[in-house]
Amino acid sequence: MVLREIFSRNTQTGLGFITMTPEQRRLNFRFTIFSGAINTKDVIFYLTEIHRHYGKKVMIVFDRLPAHLAAQNFFERERPDWFVF
């Protein structure tokens, strides 16, 4: 599946992730769109909700967006048992 949308990071930001159920080995795709550019606080909120939903350690793959790196530093410092980066 290919999702294409033309937008500026200043007007909308898309965040998505893929999950796989261990029992059925089925992939799920989750996606949300934020109005405007996201910042570190938004990324921390989103990842906190992911942790709350799954309740297990989750692997996160980020690009080098400064908000991603700052969120990664936050979780490595404050909640090292929540995510693998």
C-alpha distances in whole Angstrom, upper triangle without the diagonal:
4,7,10,13,17,19,22,22,25,24,21,19,16,16,14,14,13,16,17,19,22,24,21,18,15,13,12,10,13,13,16,18,21,24,25,25,25,28,29,30,27,25,28,27,24,24,27,25,23,26,28,25,25,28,27,27,24,22,21,20,21,21,25,25,28,27,25,28,30,29,28,32,33,31,33,36,36,34,33,33,29,27,26,25
4,6,10,13,16,18,19,22,21,18,17,14,15,13,14,14,17,19,22,25,27,24,21,19,15,15,12,14,13,15,16,20,22,23,22,23,26,27,29,25,24,27,27,23,24,27,26,23,27,29,26,26,29,29,28,24,23,21,19,20,19,23,22,26,25,24,26,29,27,27,31,32,31,32,35,36,34,33,33,30,27,27,25
4,7,10,12,15,16,19,18,15,14,11,12,11,13,14,17,20,23,26,28,25,23,20,16,15,12,12,11,13,13,16,18,19,19,20,23,25,26,23,21,25,24,21,22,25,24,22,25,27,25,25,29,28,28,24,23,21,19,19,19,22,21,24,23,22,25,27,26,26,30,30,29,31,34,34,32,33,32,29,27,27,25
4,7,10,13,14,17,16,13,13,11,14,13,16,17,21,23,26,29,31,29,27,24,20,18,15,15,13,14,13,16,17,18,18,19,23,25,26,23,22,26,25,22,24,27,26,24,28,29,27,28,31,31,30,27,25,23,21,20,19,21,20,24,23,22,25,27,26,27,31,31,31,33,35,35,34,34,34,31,29,29,27
4,6,10,11,14,12,10,11,10,13,14,17,19,22,25,28,31,33,31,29,26,22,20,17,16,13,13,11,14,14,15,15,17,21,23,25,21,21,25,24,21,23,27,25,24,28,29,27,28,32,32,31,27,26,23,22,20,19,21,20,23,22,21,25,26,26,27,30,30,30,32,35,35,34,34,35,31,29,29,27
4,7,10,12,11,10,11,11,15,16,19,22,25,28,31,34,37,35,32,29,26,24,20,19,16,15,13,14,14,14,14,17,20,23,25,22,22,25,25,23,25,28,27,26,30,31,30,31,34,34,33,30,28,25,23,21,19,21,19,22,21,22,25,26,26,27,30,31,31,33,36,36,35,36,36,33,31,31,28
4,7,8,7,6,8,10,13,16,19,22,25,29,32,35,37,35,33,30,27,24,21,19,15,14,11,12,11,10,11,14,17,20,22,19,19,23,23,21,23,26,25,25,28,30,29,30,33,33,32,29,27,24,22,20,18,20,17,20,19,20,23,24,24,25,28,28,29,31,33,33,33,34,35,32,29,30,27
4,5,5,6,8,10,14,17,20,23,27,30,33,36,39,37,35,32,28,26,22,21,17,15,12,12,10,9,9,12,15,18,20,17,18,22,22,20,23,25,25,25,28,30,29,31,33,33,32,29,27,24,22,19,17,18,15,17,16,18,21,22,22,24,26,27,28,30,32,32,32,33,34,31,29,29,27
4,6,5,5,8,11,15,18,21,25,28,31,34,37,36,33,31,27,25,21,19,16,14,11,10,9,7,5,8,11,14,16,14,14,18,18,17,19,22,22,22,25,27,27,28,30,30,29,26,24,21,19,16,14,15,12,13,13,14,17,18,18,20,22,23,24,26,28,28,28,29,31,28,25,26,23
4,6,8,11,14,17,21,24,28,31,34,37,40,39,36,34,30,28,24,22,18,16,12,10,8,5,5,9,11,15,16,14,15,19,19,18,21,23,23,24,27,28,28,30,32,32,31,28,27,24,22,19,18,17,14,15,14,16,19,19,19,22,24,24,25,28,29,29,29,31,32,29,28,29,26
4,7,10,14,17,21,24,27,31,33,36,39,38,36,33,29,27,23,20,17,14,10,9,6,4,6,10,13,17,17,15,16,20,19,18,21,24,23,24,27,28,28,29,32,33,32,29,28,25,24,21,20,20,17,18,16,18,21,21,21,24,26,26,27,30,31,31,31,32,34,30,29,30,28
4,7,10,13,17,20,23,27,30,33,35,34,32,29,26,23,19,17,13,10,7,6,5,5,6,8,12,15,16,13,14,18,17,15,18,21,20,20,24,25,24,26,28,29,28,25,25,21,21,18,17,18,15,17,15,16,20,20,19,22,24,24,25,27,29,29,28,30,31,27,26,27,25
4,7,10,14,17,20,24,27,29,32,31,29,27,23,20,17,14,11,8,6,5,6,6,6,7,10,13,14,11,11,15,15,13,15,18,17,17,21,22,22,23,25,26,25,22,21,18,17,14,14,15,12,14,12,13,17,17,16,18,21,21,21,24,26,26,25,26,27,24,22,23,21
4,7,10,14,17,20,23,26,29,28,25,23,19,17,13,11,7,6,4,6,9,10,9,9,12,14,15,12,11,15,14,12,14,17,16,15,19,20,19,20,23,24,23,19,19,16,15,13,13,15,13,16,14,13,17,18,16,18,21,21,21,23,26,25,24,25,26,22,20,21,20
4,7,11,14,17,20,23,26,25,23,20,17,14,11,8,6,5,6,8,11,12,11,10,12,13,14,10,9,12,12,9,10,14,13,12,15,17,16,17,20,20,19,16,15,12,12,11,12,14,12,15,12,11,15,16,14,15,19,19,18,20,23,22,21,22,22,19,17,18,16
4,7,10,14,17,20,22,21,19,17,13,11,7,5,4,6,9,11,15,16,15,13,15,16,17,13,11,14,14,10,11,14,13,11,14,16,15,15,18,18,17,14,13,11,11,11,13,16,15,17,15,13,17,18,16,16,20,20,19,21,24,23,21,22,22,18,16,17,16
4,7,10,13,16,19,18,16,14,10,8,6,5,6,9,12,14,18,19,18,16,18,17,18,15,13,15,15,11,10,14,13,10,13,15,13,13,16,15,14,11,10,9,9,10,13,16,16,19,17,14,17,19,16,16,19,20,18,19,23,22,20,20,19,16,14,14,14
4,7,10,13,16,15,12,10,7,6,5,6,9,12,15,18,21,23,22,20,21,21,22,19,16,18,18,14,13,16,15,11,14,16,14,13,16,15,14,11,10,10,10,13,15,19,19,22,20,17,20,22,19,18,22,22,20,21,25,24,21,21,20,17,14,15,15
4,7,9,12,12,9,8,6,5,6,8,11,14,18,20,24,26,24,22,23,22,23,20,18,19,18,15,14,16,14,11,12,15,12,10,13,12,12,9,10,11,12,15,18,21,22,24,22,19,21,23,20,19,23,23,20,21,24,24,21,20,18,15,14,14,15
4,6,9,8,6,5,4,6,9,11,15,18,21,24,28,29,28,26,27,26,26,24,21,22,22,19,17,19,17,14,15,17,14,11,14,13,13,11,11,13,15,18,21,24,25,27,26,22,24,26,23,22,25,25,22,23,27,26,23,22,20,17,15,16,17
4,6,6,5,5,7,8,11,13,17,20,24,26,30,32,31,28,30,28,28,26,23,24,23,20,18,20,18,15,15,16,14,11,13,12,14,12,14,16,18,21,24,27,28,30,28,25,27,29,25,24,27,27,24,25,28,27,23,23,20,18,17,17,19
4,6,5,8,10,12,15,17,20,23,27,29,33,35,34,31,32,30,30,28,26,25,25,23,20,21,20,17,17,18,16,12,14,12,13,13,14,17,19,22,26,29,30,32,30,27,28,30,27,25,28,28,24,25,28,27,23,22,19,18,17,17,20
4,6,8,11,13,17,19,22,26,29,32,35,37,36,34,35,33,33,31,29,28,28,25,23,24,23,19,19,20,17,14,16,15,16,16,18,20,22,26,29,32,33,35,33,30,32,33,30,28,31,31,28,28,31,30,27,26,22,21,21,21,23
4,5,9,11,15,17,21,24,28,31,34,37,36,34,35,34,34,31,29,29,29,26,24,25,23,20,21,22,19,16,18,17,19,18,19,21,23,26,29,32,33,35,34,30,32,34,31,29,33,33,29,30,33,32,29,28,25,23,22,22,24
4,7,10,13,16,20,23,26,29,33,35,34,32,33,32,32,30,27,28,27,24,22,24,23,19,20,21,19,16,18,17,17,16,16,18,19,23,26,29,30,33,31,28,30,32,29,27,30,31,27,28,31,31,27,26,24,22,20,20,22
4,7,10,13,17,20,24,27,30,32,31,30,31,31,31,28,26,27,26,23,21,23,21,18,19,21,18,15,18,17,18,16,17,18,19,22,25,28,29,32,30,27,29,31,28,27,30,31,27,29,32,31,28,27,25,22,21,21,22
4,7,10,13,17,20,23,27,29,28,26,28,27,28,25,23,24,23,20,19,21,19,16,18,19,16,15,18,17,17,15,14,16,16,19,21,25,26,28,27,24,26,28,25,24,28,28,25,26,30,29,26,25,24,21,19,19,20
4,7,10,14,17,20,24,26,25,23,25,25,25,22,20,22,21,17,17,19,17,14,16,17,14,13,17,16,17,14,15,15,16,18,21,24,24,27,25,22,25,27,24,23,27,27,24,26,29,28,25,25,23,20,19,19,20
4,7,10,14,17,20,22,22,20,22,23,23,20,18,20,19,15,15,18,16,13,16,17,15,14,18,18,18,15,15,14,14,16,18,22,21,24,22,20,23,24,22,22,25,25,23,25,28,27,25,25,23,20,18,19,19
4,7,11,14,17,19,19,17,20,20,20,16,15,17,16,12,13,15,13,10,14,15,12,13,16,17,17,14,15,14,14,16,18,21,20,22,20,18,21,22,19,20,24,23,21,24,26,25,23,23,22,19,17,19,19
4,7,10,14,16,16,14,17,18,18,15,13,16,15,11,13,15,13,12,15,17,14,16,19,19,20,16,16,15,15,15,17,19,18,20,18,17,20,21,19,20,23,23,21,24,27,26,24,24,24,20,19,20,19
4,7,10,13,13,12,15,16,16,12,12,15,13,10,12,15,12,12,16,17,15,17,20,21,21,18,18,16,17,16,17,20,18,20,17,16,20,20,18,20,23,22,21,24,26,25,24,25,25,21,20,22,21
4,7,9,10,10,13,16,15,12,12,15,14,11,14,17,15,15,19,19,18,20,23,24,24,21,21,18,18,17,17,19,17,19,16,16,20,20,18,20,23,23,22,25,27,26,25,27,27,23,22,24,22
4,6,7,7,11,13,13,9,11,14,12,11,14,16,15,16,19,19,19,21,24,25,25,22,22,19,19,17,18,19,16,17,14,15,19,19,17,19,22,21,21,25,26,25,24,26,27,23,22,24,23
4,7,8,12,15,14,11,13,16,15,14,17,19,18,19,22,23,23,25,27,29,28,26,26,22,22,20,20,21,17,18,16,17,21,20,19,22,24,23,24,27,28,27,27,29,30,27,26,27,26
4,6,10,13,13,11,13,16,15,15,18,20,20,21,24,24,25,27,29,30,29,26,26,22,22,19,19,19,15,16,14,16,19,19,18,21,23,22,24,26,28,27,27,29,30,27,26,27,25
4,7,10,11,9,11,14,14,14,16,19,19,20,22,24,24,26,28,28,27,24,24,20,19,16,15,15,12,12,10,13,15,15,15,18,20,19,21,24,25,24,25,26,28,25,24,25,22
4,7,8,6,7,10,11,10,13,15,15,16,19,20,21,23,24,25,24,21,21,17,17,14,14,14,10,10,8,10,13,12,12,15,17,16,17,20,21,21,21,23,24,21,20,22,19
4,5,5,6,9,10,11,13,14,16,17,19,20,21,23,24,24,23,21,20,17,17,14,14,13,10,8,5,8,11,9,9,13,14,13,15,18,18,18,19,21,23,20,19,20,18
4,5,5,6,9,10,11,12,14,15,16,18,20,21,22,22,20,19,18,15,15,13,14,12,10,8,4,7,8,6,6,9,10,9,11,14,15,14,15,17,19,17,16,18,16
4,6,5,6,9,10,10,12,14,15,16,18,20,20,21,20,19,19,17,18,15,17,16,13,12,8,10,12,9,8,11,12,10,12,15,15,14,15,18,19,17,17,19,18
4,5,5,6,9,10,11,12,14,15,17,19,19,21,20,18,18,15,16,14,16,16,13,12,9,10,13,11,9,12,14,13,13,17,18,16,17,19,20,17,17,19,18
4,5,5,6,8,10,11,12,14,15,17,17,18,17,15,15,12,13,11,13,13,11,11,7,7,10,9,6,9,12,10,11,14,15,15,14,16,17,14,13,15,14
4,6,5,6,9,10,10,12,14,15,16,16,15,14,15,12,14,13,15,15,13,13,9,9,11,9,6,9,10,8,8,12,13,11,11,13,15,12,12,14,14
4,6,5,6,9,10,10,12,14,15,16,16,15,16,14,16,15,18,18,16,16,12,12,14,13,9,12,14,12,11,15,16,14,13,16,17,13,14,17,17
4,5,5,6,9,10,11,12,14,15,15,13,14,12,14,13,16,17,15,16,12,11,14,14,10,12,15,13,12,16,17,16,14,16,17,13,13,16,15
4,5,5,6,8,10,11,11,12,11,10,11,9,12,12,15,16,15,15,12,10,13,12,9,10,13,11,9,12,14,13,11,13,13,9,9,12,12
4,5,5,6,9,10,10,12,12,11,13,12,15,15,19,20,18,18,15,13,15,14,10,12,14,11,9,13,14,12,10,12,12,9,10,14,14
4,5,5,6,9,10,12,13,12,14,14,16,17,20,21,20,20,17,15,18,17,13,15,17,15,13,16,18,15,13,16,15,11,12,16,17
4,5,5,6,8,9,10,9,11,11,14,15,18,20,19,20,17,15,17,17,14,14,17,15,13,16,18,16,13,15,14,10,10,13,14
4,5,5,5,7,7,7,11,11,15,16,20,21,21,21,18,16,18,17,14,14,16,14,11,14,16,13,10,12,10,7,8,12,14
4,6,5,8,10,11,14,15,18,19,23,25,24,24,20,19,21,20,16,17,19,17,14,17,18,15,13,15,13,10,12,15,18
4,6,9,11,11,14,15,18,20,23,25,24,25,22,20,22,22,18,19,21,19,16,19,21,19,16,17,15,12,13,16,18
4,5,8,8,12,13,17,19,22,25,24,25,22,20,22,22,18,18,21,19,16,18,20,18,15,16,13,10,11,14,16
4,7,9,13,14,18,20,24,26,26,26,23,21,22,22,18,18,20,18,15,17,19,16,13,14,11,8,11,14,17
4,6,10,12,16,19,22,24,25,25,23,20,21,22,18,17,19,18,14,15,18,16,12,12,9,7,8,11,14
4,7,10,13,16,20,21,22,23,21,18,18,19,16,14,16,15,12,12,15,14,10,9,6,5,5,7,11
4,6,10,13,16,19,19,21,19,15,16,18,14,13,15,15,12,13,16,15,12,11,9,7,5,6,9
4,7,10,14,16,17,19,17,14,15,16,14,11,15,15,12,12,16,16,13,12,11,9,6,5,6
4,6,10,12,14,15,14,10,11,13,11,9,13,13,11,12,15,16,14,12,13,10,7,6,5
4,7,10,12,14,13,10,11,14,12,10,13,15,13,14,17,18,17,15,16,14,10,9,6
4,6,8,10,10,6,8,11,10,9,12,14,13,14,17,18,17,16,18,15,12,11,8
4,6,9,10,7,8,12,12,11,14,16,16,16,19,21,20,19,21,19,16,14,11
4,6,8,7,6,10,11,10,12,15,16,16,18,20,20,19,22,20,17,16,12
4,6,5,6,9,10,11,13,14,16,17,19,20,20,20,23,20,18,17,14
4,5,5,6,9,10,11,12,14,15,17,18,19,19,22,20,18,18,15
4,6,5,6,9,10,10,12,14,15,16,17,18,20,18,16,17,14
4,5,5,6,9,10,11,12,14,15,15,15,18,15,13,13,11
4,5,5,6,9,10,10,12,14,15,14,17,16,13,13,10
4,5,5,6,9,10,11,12,13,14,17,16,14,15,12
4,5,5,6,9,10,10,11,12,14,12,11,12,11
4,5,5,6,9,10,10,10,12,11,9,9,7
4,6,5,6,8,10,10,13,13,11,12,10
4,6,5,6,8,9,12,11,11,13,12
4,5,5,5,6,9,7,7,9,10
4,6,6,5,8,9,8,9,9
4,6,6,10,11,11,12,12
4,6,9,9,11,13,14
4,5,6,8,10,12
4,6,6,8,10
4,6,8,11
4,7,10
4,6
4
